[in-house]
Amino acid sequence: MLRQVLHAGLRTSFHALGRFVASHPVFFASAPVLLSILLGSSFSRYRVEEDVESLLAPKHSLAKIEGNLVDSLFPVNRSKHALYSDLQTPGRYGRVIITTRKGSVLDPVHLDAILKLHRRIYQMQVTVPATGFNSFNYSFSNLCLLDDKNVCIIDDIIRAMEEIQSARNSNRSVPVLRYPITQLADGRQAYIGHQMGGVQGWGPGGAMRAQGMGVRGEGVRSARALQLTYYLQAPGGLMDRVASQWEKAFCAELQHFAELHPKLGLYPSTSSSLRTDFQFSSVLARRPLLASLGVCGVLVVLCCSMRDCVRSKPWLGLLALLSITLSGLTAAGILNLTGATYNSTYLGIPFVMLGHGLFGSFEMLSSWRRTREDQHVKERVASVFEDVMLRFSGSTMIHLMTLGLAASPLTNMEAVRLFCRTAALAVTISYVYMLSFYSSCLVFTGYLETGYRHGCFCRRVPKPDRLDSKPAWYRCLMYTRYQEETQVTNPPHGIGHTHTPNPDLTHTHTHPHPHPHTTNNPTVRGHAHVANSTHPHPHPHPHPHPHSTASTDPHPQDSHLLLGCVQRCYGDWITNTYVKPFVVLLYLVYISFGLMGFLQVTQGSDPSALVAMDTATVLYTRAQQRYFSSYSPVIGFYIYESAPYWNASVQRDLLEYAKGFQRISWLEAYLNYLSDRNQSTSQPRENFTRTLRHAFLREPQFAHFADDIIFAERGQGEEPDVAASRIFLVAKTTENKREEMSVLLDTLRRLSLTSRVRFLIFNPSFVYLDRYAAAVSSPLRHSLLAVLFLLGLSSLAVVEPLVSVWLGLTLLSVQFGVLGFMTLWGVELDCMSVLCLISALGHSADCSGPLLCGFAAGRGESRTRWVRVALERHGVPSLQTLICYGAALVPVGSIRSNLTRTLFRCLTLTAGCSALHTLAFLPTLLTFLPPSKSRGHGPGGEGQRQEVECVEMNDSTRVVDQITTV
């Protein structure tokens, strides 16, 4: 009883809202347009997101806290003697990978060219500002990080190559270059594993070994690639602008140098490359998005057109797209006024709006065609609102629930949170515009139809006697059915008796409807609010009349093409007894492949997977994976508390932790230093620290270790303590580099919890790896749980309980299939694919919800009969939406971007899985699974029928007064 009361109250409210909108169509048509124009003028405040790391990395993670601690203890500027690639986030920098087409980078000709490039970069100048008397020229020496001798810090491989070149020029023996740790002329050990790639070395006995030599410091025979990094100081303000200009000049210089040296391949990367290439996807998507809009517009016009020129509504399709466009413009204006920034993940929002908006417009148009055409336009619009808006509001609530919870502070991924917040705003505005702007357009087209005006040209259609004298093409263009054509079977002032077993299934007895427009609506007779009802009404006749609705249409050729195909072909075929086993088998195959992909889901934590193709970031990443994938990034092993380094057990523990890594360790070098001088490694604290400070660190080959140790003063006259220190570790990796780094991170963190020495490990890439799977998947889990909760709550309040059950199972099935098939299609689980999966919940609810509601509301007749009726009423609008939506996705697939490729694949799978469930799986399963159709046949039951007798009076204005008795 509660469900019936609430349902009736909501339908009555929407009926009143429809009458109100139809009574003020000019206001509801003009107000959204003016609002969109006003808010659209705010694009002068349009801003693009600059911080890509904050978007793509988990917002709250232990790695970010560790990074702040590392920066406070060992800032980049404090590394006076050496900078290890990717060890800390360096701010501004320029980086280049140099490869050879043939030979080795150590060959004299290539080595000379590389050193020449280094000198050109070193001497390159930029002018800031570009013009004016206050302009200054800045070179690398003005911007670089300086060591303790005020000399620019450069990569160790440059020093090693200069030593080799100097030895060759002076005819001396070439110094041996070892890999991955070599020794420079000053005796200092330097890690060059990230500065030299594609290495082949000489093993013991002169045997050649391939890249990835395990023995520490074996001789290098040849190398295919070299990586150079130039770090800049950019404290902010003017220097940051200068550094930005220097990065652009750096890329231009490399491009010019590559043209002069075709035997070398240059792959540059700067601190702004990731941001630029990430946002470049939006630039590439401009024309394809316009093409998508054009293709969708053509198909929407075709889907809204009919043979009858008066009843055809081609303009409504374009107005639906206009309504979606205006709502998008309004949402963008609100974001600009509130100071929000734009990023390339927002490319998916137009498709969220498109799918939801087209679903609502096609449902409204389908309901409009089921209303009585001899009613006043206001009554017809009110009937459409009463029939459609409850379901459309329910699907909108599902969209808002899924997007809203994913946009909450519970989401740890900033890109997901911002996308869902913006999409929720856009869906809300689209819903309001559908109620106002599109509904008012429906009112205007209704008046055109009442006046027998052409649906496309808005010109009044001549009567049949005047059309006979016109050419054949003109008669075809102006074809319609006037009232006079049906007077033989529809007396204008007769009494029509209609038995209505259920508003979703009607039967005509002796007198067809007196108005000609009803031939377009074979399933509807009687009063409009009865015809559009989704709940049955009592009727004294207890037995159903299993007549086909298609057979009551005297002009089936004039109905909509898709509707005619579903009525006469597809509905009978999909419910055929011999077809059902194959559909069930298809569903089992669907589940099997979905499970296969689900078990192979992989994380996509690499930010370069979300940038445009053929950009500097992608090319640089490919070269790095090809030549520098044998070793992990340099991992900083930071001991952030004072530890008893002089204790033998602590020394053993630290050496054991570093075992198996390529390492540069001050502690290991110091212990070897003591052993070489026959001194005990286990000494009192004062002796240990005194020798460390006054002997070890003053040796030239060990002086650089002073940057790795922080001393804390104790009392006057006492040796200070080692308050903090760091060791550099490099792990041997294979092809799954990021997965191995994630495992290594978890292993070392667990070890830090049980170790007597308090330490942490850090690398800038850890902010993307740290709990990435949980950060990405949690919004999806929250949204799915929110939908299931909403469906469970709605089953107690509004809709039939079994509709919620079926819809929940359908959403789970669609989500499972999309997740599995996208993995089989090569899509990883990253923030973009998760955004698509969240939006897939609302899209599948749009397509499947009305079909389930239409089927569950019916009483009497057979399951197969009600499946066919539900397909005719709600399957056709869903099919139209999927056709237009799928066609709009086609141009997106041509964009050369990894981000849009993920978007295209996920949205295509969403549309395909939703279509399978709506048009195949559900129509088949509902024919033999609950809910039952045998309820309510007793006296006063729900399934009983109602006989309506209407006395109708038609006049020339087609305004009808009805006296109805039940």
GIDABEL-V702507 format. One record per residue. N is the residue number from 1. NEAR is the number of other C-alpha atoms within 10 Angstrom. Layout:
BEGIN
[[N & NEAR] [N & NEAR]]
END
This chain:
BEGIN
[[1 & 7] [2 & 10] [3 & 16] [4 & 14] [5 & 12] [6 & 14] [7 & 18] [8 & 16] [9 & 12] [10 & 16] [11 & 23] [12 & 16] [13 & 15] [14 & 21] [15 & 22] [16 & 18] [17 & 18] [18 & 26] [19 & 18] [20 & 14] [21 & 23] [22 & 24] [23 & 16] [24 & 13] [25 & 19] [26 & 15] [27 & 13] [28 & 20] [29 & 21] [30 & 13] [31 & 14] [32 & 21] [33 & 18] [34 & 13] [35 & 15] [36 & 20] [37 & 15] [38 & 13] [39 & 18] [40 & 20] [41 & 14] [42 & 16] [43 & 15] [44 & 10] [45 & 14] [46 & 15] [47 & 13] [48 & 12] [49 & 14] [50 & 15] [51 & 12] [52 & 18] [53 & 16] [54 & 16] [55 & 20] [56 & 23] [57 & 28] [58 & 26] [59 & 18] [60 & 17] [61 & 18] [62 & 13] [63 & 23] [64 & 20] [65 & 12] [66 & 19] [67 & 20] [68 & 12] [69 & 16] [70 & 22] [71 & 14] [72 & 10] [73 & 18] [74 & 20] [75 & 14] [76 & 21] [77 & 13] [78 & 18] [79 & 20] [80 & 20] [81 & 20] [82 & 18] [83 & 22] [84 & 22] [85 & 21] [86 & 15] [87 & 17] [88 & 21] [89 & 16] [90 & 18] [91 & 16] [92 & 21] [93 & 22] [94 & 22] [95 & 20] [96 & 20] [97 & 24] [98 & 22] [99 & 25] [100 & 18] [101 & 12] [102 & 10] [103 & 14] [104 & 21] [105 & 26] [106 & 21] [107 & 12] [108 & 13] [109 & 11] [110 & 20] [111 & 18] [112 & 16] [113 & 16] [114 & 20] [115 & 15] [116 & 13] [117 & 16] [118 & 16] [119 & 11] [120 & 15] [121 & 19] [122 & 16] [123 & 12] [124 & 17] [125 & 19] [126 & 20] [127 & 14] [128 & 18] [129 & 15] [130 & 11] [131 & 9] [132 & 8] [133 & 7] [134 & 8] [135 & 12] [136 & 15] [137 & 13] [138 & 19] [139 & 18] [140 & 20] [141 & 17] [142 & 14] [143 & 20] [144 & 22] [145 & 23] [146 & 21] [147 & 16] [148 & 11] [149 & 9] [150 & 11] [151 & 13] [152 & 21] [153 & 22] [154 & 20] [155 & 22] [156 & 22] [157 & 22] [158 & 18] [159 & 13] [160 & 20] [161 & 19] [162 & 15] [163 & 16] [164 & 20] [165 & 20] [166 & 13] [167 & 14] [168 & 14] [169 & 9] [170 & 9] [171 & 9] [172 & 11] [173 & 9] [174 & 13] [175 & 16] [176 & 16] [177 & 21] [178 & 21] [179 & 27] [180 & 28] [181 & 19] [182 & 23] [183 & 19] [184 & 19] [185 & 11] [186 & 9] [187 & 12] [188 & 15] [189 & 17] [190 & 20] [191 & 27] [192 & 22] [193 & 28] [194 & 24] [195 & 20] [196 & 25] [197 & 31] [198 & 20] [199 & 24] [200 & 21] [201 & 23] [202 & 17] [203 & 17] [204 & 11] [205 & 6] [206 & 9] [207 & 8] [208 & 14] [209 & 18] [210 & 14] [211 & 20] [212 & 21] [213 & 20] [214 & 15] [215 & 12] [216 & 14] [217 & 19] [218 & 21] [219 & 22] [220 & 24] [221 & 19] [222 & 20] [223 & 21] [224 & 19] [225 & 26] [226 & 28] [227 & 25] [228 & 22] [229 & 21] [230 & 24] [231 & 27] [232 & 27] [233 & 21] [234 & 20] [235 & 11] [236 & 10] [237 & 8] [238 & 12] [239 & 17] [240 & 17] [241 & 14] [242 & 23] [243 & 28] [244 & 19] [245 & 17] [246 & 26] [247 & 25] [248 & 15] [249 & 16] [250 & 25] [251 & 20] [252 & 13] [253 & 15] [254 & 19] [255 & 15] [256 & 10] [257 & 18] [258 & 17] [259 & 12] [260 & 10] [261 & 12] [262 & 11] [263 & 14] [264 & 19] [265 & 20] [266 & 25] [267 & 24] [268 & 24] [269 & 24] [270 & 24] [271 & 18] [272 & 20] [273 & 19] [274 & 23] [275 & 20] [276 & 18] [277 & 23] [278 & 26] [279 & 22] [280 & 18] [281 & 24] [282 & 23] [283 & 11] [284 & 17] [285 & 20] [286 & 14] [287 & 14] [288 & 18] [289 & 21] [290 & 13] [291 & 17] [292 & 20] [293 & 21] [294 & 15] [295 & 18] [296 & 24] [297 & 22] [298 & 15] [299 & 21] [300 & 26] [301 & 19] [302 & 17] [303 & 24] [304 & 22] [305 & 23] [306 & 21] [307 & 17] [308 & 22] [309 & 25] [310 & 30] [311 & 28] [312 & 25] [313 & 24] [314 & 21] [315 & 18] [316 & 25] [317 & 25] [318 & 18] [319 & 19] [320 & 27] [321 & 22] [322 & 16] [323 & 29] [324 & 28] [325 & 18] [326 & 23] [327 & 29] [328 & 24] [329 & 23] [330 & 27] [331 & 23] [332 & 23] [333 & 24] [334 & 20] [335 & 20] [336 & 21] [337 & 16] [338 & 10] [339 & 11] [340 & 17] [341 & 14] [342 & 20] [343 & 22] [344 & 23] [345 & 23] [346 & 19] [347 & 20] [348 & 20] [349 & 20] [350 & 17] [351 & 21] [352 & 22] [353 & 25] [354 & 25] [355 & 24] [356 & 26] [357 & 26] [358 & 26] [359 & 25] [360 & 28] [361 & 27] [362 & 24] [363 & 26] [364 & 25] [365 & 18] [366 & 22] [367 & 24] [368 & 24] [369 & 21] [370 & 24] [371 & 28] [372 & 25] [373 & 25] [374 & 23] [375 & 19] [376 & 16] [377 & 23] [378 & 18] [379 & 21] [380 & 29] [381 & 31] [382 & 25] [383 & 32] [384 & 28] [385 & 29] [386 & 27] [387 & 25] [388 & 24] [389 & 23] [390 & 18] [391 & 19] [392 & 23] [393 & 13] [394 & 20] [395 & 25] [396 & 23] [397 & 18] [398 & 24] [399 & 28] [400 & 25] [401 & 22] [402 & 27] [403 & 31] [404 & 20] [405 & 23] [406 & 30] [407 & 26] [408 & 15] [409 & 10] [410 & 13] [411 & 24] [412 & 24] [413 & 26] [414 & 22] [415 & 27] [416 & 29] [417 & 23] [418 & 22] [419 & 25] [420 & 27] [421 & 18] [422 & 22] [423 & 27] [424 & 26] [425 & 22] [426 & 25] [427 & 27] [428 & 19] [429 & 22] [430 & 26] [431 & 22] [432 & 15] [433 & 24] [434 & 23] [435 & 19] [436 & 24] [437 & 29] [438 & 28] [439 & 25] [440 & 25] [441 & 21] [442 & 26] [443 & 24] [444 & 18] [445 & 23] [446 & 24] [447 & 14] [448 & 18] [449 & 22] [450 & 19] [451 & 16] [452 & 21] [453 & 22] [454 & 24] [455 & 25] [456 & 14] [457 & 11] [458 & 15] [459 & 14] [460 & 15] [461 & 22] [462 & 17] [463 & 17] [464 & 16] [465 & 8] [466 & 10] [467 & 16] [468 & 12] [469 & 10] [470 & 11] [471 & 9] [472 & 11] [473 & 9] [474 & 12] [475 & 17] [476 & 14] [477 & 13] [478 & 23] [479 & 20] [480 & 25] [481 & 20] [482 & 17] [483 & 16] [484 & 14] [485 & 13] [486 & 18] [487 & 14] [488 & 9] [489 & 13] [490 & 19] [491 & 17] [492 & 18] [493 & 13] [494 & 15] [495 & 17] [496 & 22] [497 & 19] [498 & 22] [499 & 20] [500 & 30] [501 & 29] [502 & 29] [503 & 26] [504 & 24] [505 & 26] [506 & 23] [507 & 24] [508 & 20] [509 & 11] [510 & 10] [511 & 14] [512 & 23] [513 & 25] [514 & 23] [515 & 21] [516 & 21] [517 & 24] [518 & 21] [519 & 20] [520 & 23] [521 & 22] [522 & 24] [523 & 26] [524 & 28] [525 & 27] [526 & 23] [527 & 19] [528 & 25] [529 & 20] [530 & 21] [531 & 23] [532 & 23] [533 & 21] [534 & 22] [535 & 20] [536 & 24] [537 & 20] [538 & 20] [539 & 23] [540 & 14] [541 & 18] [542 & 18] [543 & 14] [544 & 18] [545 & 15] [546 & 14] [547 & 14] [548 & 18] [549 & 20] [550 & 15] [551 & 14] [552 & 17] [553 & 17] [554 & 13] [555 & 13] [556 & 19] [557 & 13] [558 & 20] [559 & 22] [560 & 22] [561 & 18] [562 & 17] [563 & 20] [564 & 17] [565 & 14] [566 & 21] [567 & 22] [568 & 16] [569 & 11] [570 & 18] [571 & 22] [572 & 15] [573 & 14] [574 & 21] [575 & 22] [576 & 14] [577 & 13] [578 & 10] [579 & 12] [580 & 20] [581 & 12] [582 & 12] [583 & 20] [584 & 15] [585 & 11] [586 & 15] [587 & 17] [588 & 12] [589 & 12] [590 & 19] [591 & 18] [592 & 14] [593 & 15] [594 & 23] [595 & 16] [596 & 15] [597 & 22] [598 & 19] [599 & 10] [600 & 12] [601 & 18] [602 & 16] [603 & 18] [604 & 23] [605 & 24] [606 & 15] [607 & 20] [608 & 21] [609 & 20] [610 & 27] [611 & 27] [612 & 27] [613 & 22] [614 & 13] [615 & 21] [616 & 20] [617 & 25] [618 & 22] [619 & 17] [620 & 20] [621 & 18] [622 & 14] [623 & 19] [624 & 18] [625 & 13] [626 & 14] [627 & 22] [628 & 25] [629 & 22] [630 & 21] [631 & 20] [632 & 20] [633 & 24] [634 & 24] [635 & 26] [636 & 20] [637 & 21] [638 & 22] [639 & 20] [640 & 19] [641 & 13] [642 & 16] [643 & 18] [644 & 15] [645 & 22] [646 & 19] [647 & 15] [648 & 13] [649 & 13] [650 & 16] [651 & 18] [652 & 11] [653 & 14] [654 & 19] [655 & 14] [656 & 10] [657 & 15] [658 & 19] [659 & 11] [660 & 13] [661 & 16] [662 & 23] [663 & 20] [664 & 19] [665 & 19] [666 & 23] [667 & 19] [668 & 16] [669 & 14] [670 & 19] [671 & 17] [672 & 14] [673 & 17] [674 & 18] [675 & 12] [676 & 10] [677 & 8] [678 & 9] [679 & 12] [680 & 13] [681 & 18] [682 & 16] [683 & 14] [684 & 12] [685 & 16] [686 & 14] [687 & 12] [688 & 19] [689 & 20] [690 & 14] [691 & 14] [692 & 20] [693 & 14] [694 & 10] [695 & 13] [696 & 21] [697 & 17] [698 & 15] [699 & 12] [700 & 11] [701 & 16] [702 & 19] [703 & 14] [704 & 19] [705 & 25] [706 & 20] [707 & 16] [708 & 18] [709 & 19] [710 & 18] [711 & 16] [712 & 13] [713 & 13] [714 & 10] [715 & 8] [716 & 7] [717 & 7] [718 & 10] [719 & 18] [720 & 18] [721 & 18] [722 & 21] [723 & 15] [724 & 20] [725 & 25] [726 & 26] [727 & 22] [728 & 21] [729 & 21] [730 & 21] [731 & 19] [732 & 17] [733 & 17] [734 & 14] [735 & 11] [736 & 9] [737 & 16] [738 & 20] [739 & 17] [740 & 16] [741 & 19] [742 & 17] [743 & 12] [744 & 13] [745 & 21] [746 & 14] [747 & 11] [748 & 15] [749 & 15] [750 & 11] [751 & 15] [752 & 15] [753 & 12] [754 & 9] [755 & 14] [756 & 13] [757 & 18] [758 & 16] [759 & 20] [760 & 22] [761 & 22] [762 & 22] [763 & 21] [764 & 20] [765 & 22] [766 & 23] [767 & 25] [768 & 24] [769 & 24] [770 & 21] [771 & 19] [772 & 25] [773 & 17] [774 & 14] [775 & 24] [776 & 28] [777 & 18] [778 & 18] [779 & 29] [780 & 25] [781 & 15] [782 & 19] [783 & 25] [784 & 23] [785 & 15] [786 & 19] [787 & 25] [788 & 20] [789 & 15] [790 & 18] [791 & 23] [792 & 17] [793 & 14] [794 & 17] [795 & 17] [796 & 13] [797 & 17] [798 & 19] [799 & 22] [800 & 18] [801 & 18] [802 & 16] [803 & 25] [804 & 23] [805 & 14] [806 & 21] [807 & 22] [808 & 21] [809 & 13] [810 & 22] [811 & 24] [812 & 16] [813 & 20] [814 & 28] [815 & 23] [816 & 19] [817 & 25] [818 & 29] [819 & 26] [820 & 25] [821 & 25] [822 & 24] [823 & 21] [824 & 17] [825 & 13] [826 & 13] [827 & 23] [828 & 21] [829 & 23] [830 & 24] [831 & 29] [832 & 27] [833 & 24] [834 & 21] [835 & 27] [836 & 25] [837 & 26] [838 & 23] [839 & 27] [840 & 26] [841 & 27] [842 & 25] [843 & 29] [844 & 28] [845 & 24] [846 & 28] [847 & 27] [848 & 24] [849 & 26] [850 & 27] [851 & 27] [852 & 25] [853 & 22] [854 & 23] [855 & 28] [856 & 26] [857 & 22] [858 & 29] [859 & 29] [860 & 26] [861 & 19] [862 & 15] [863 & 24] [864 & 21] [865 & 20] [866 & 24] [867 & 28] [868 & 25] [869 & 24] [870 & 25] [871 & 26] [872 & 25] [873 & 24] [874 & 26] [875 & 29] [876 & 26] [877 & 28] [878 & 28] [879 & 22] [880 & 21] [881 & 30] [882 & 21] [883 & 17] [884 & 24] [885 & 27] [886 & 21] [887 & 20] [888 & 24] [889 & 24] [890 & 17] [891 & 19] [892 & 24] [893 & 17] [894 & 14] [895 & 22] [896 & 17] [897 & 25] [898 & 20] [899 & 25] [900 & 27] [901 & 19] [902 & 24] [903 & 25] [904 & 23] [905 & 21] [906 & 26] [907 & 26] [908 & 20] [909 & 25] [910 & 27] [911 & 23] [912 & 17] [913 & 21] [914 & 31] [915 & 22] [916 & 18] [917 & 21] [918 & 27] [919 & 21] [920 & 18] [921 & 19] [922 & 19] [923 & 28] [924 & 24] [925 & 16] [926 & 20] [927 & 22] [928 & 12] [929 & 10] [930 & 13] [931 & 20] [932 & 15] [933 & 18] [934 & 12] [935 & 14] [936 & 16] [937 & 20] [938 & 12] [939 & 13] [940 & 14] [941 & 17] [942 & 19] [943 & 29] [944 & 25] [945 & 25] [946 & 19] [947 & 18] [948 & 19] [949 & 18] [950 & 19] [951 & 15] [952 & 18] [953 & 17] [954 & 15] [955 & 11] [956 & 6] [957 & 9] [958 & 16] [959 & 15] [960 & 15] [961 & 15] [962 & 14] [963 & 10] [964 & 12] [965 & 9] [966 & 8]]
END
